[in-house]
Amino acid sequence: MRRPSLLLASGALVLAAAACAPADDTSSTTSAASPAGSAAADACAKESLKLTTPGKLTIGTDKPAYEPWFKDDDPSSGQGFESAVAYAVAGKMGFTRDEVAWAVVPFDSSFAPGPKQFDFDVNQISITPSRAKAVDFSQGYYTVKQGVVALDGTKFASATSLAELKDAKIGVQAGTTALEAVRSVIQPGKDPSVFNQQVDAVNALKNKQIDAIVVDLPTAFYVTAAQVEGSKIVGQFAANSGEPEEFGMLFQKGNSLVSCVDKALGELKSSGELAQIESQWLTAAAGAPELK
């Protein structure tokens, strides 16, 4: 789910990494497999990649490019979560900063069927079965968390733990991951107020009928920036049940770059660099501390 304005499955990543890694020739068994392993490695060598523009890695995203995903509407800065991730992936694939080009791609058109004028698109695009019929996705680079929003200066705005929210009257939209997360993770003393539409929960917060709302973190950024003046993100937490929503890099259907991007993401995950980027841009800089 990607907001119109504001806005890893580790096993699969390891498999993707293995697919692009050179075979180990320390035994007769692996030596026999070496040609296939070498071919896979060669396919991910920069000079072997089939690119939209030869010698350039072209990355698409929308404009404006909002914080905290991008800084100052400038994807090429390397600042902001998705810009930093994109350049980290490019680096793992052998591209320097000046070998990366950015293309403006409206969100809705990115996952429409047909030819693409980019190598991959990074734009808070959730991986869904319906979209995957028209485009290909990388493995997830971000698992969406839940955000708690309250009016600044109110009792629960200063909470630093989930336990401190147990007495809060929390609003949430019906049928969302957030509703299940409130009940199973926060477990408030009062059953949450459930609204048919997200805007109804927002209005209840504005009118101080509830103490806080819980929405997915991308929406929380939008709520505080554009919907509720004087609101703040109290913090973020992970839902512990259900199928997690993940953002993936998007490709034209059948693009051979997918396995190579997955290899890069696997390396970033195993080294801890991806987690560090998330912590820097979606926790510290974004003012959304982890609630535990």
Disulfide bonds with the S-S distance in Angstrom:
Cys44-Cys260 2.19
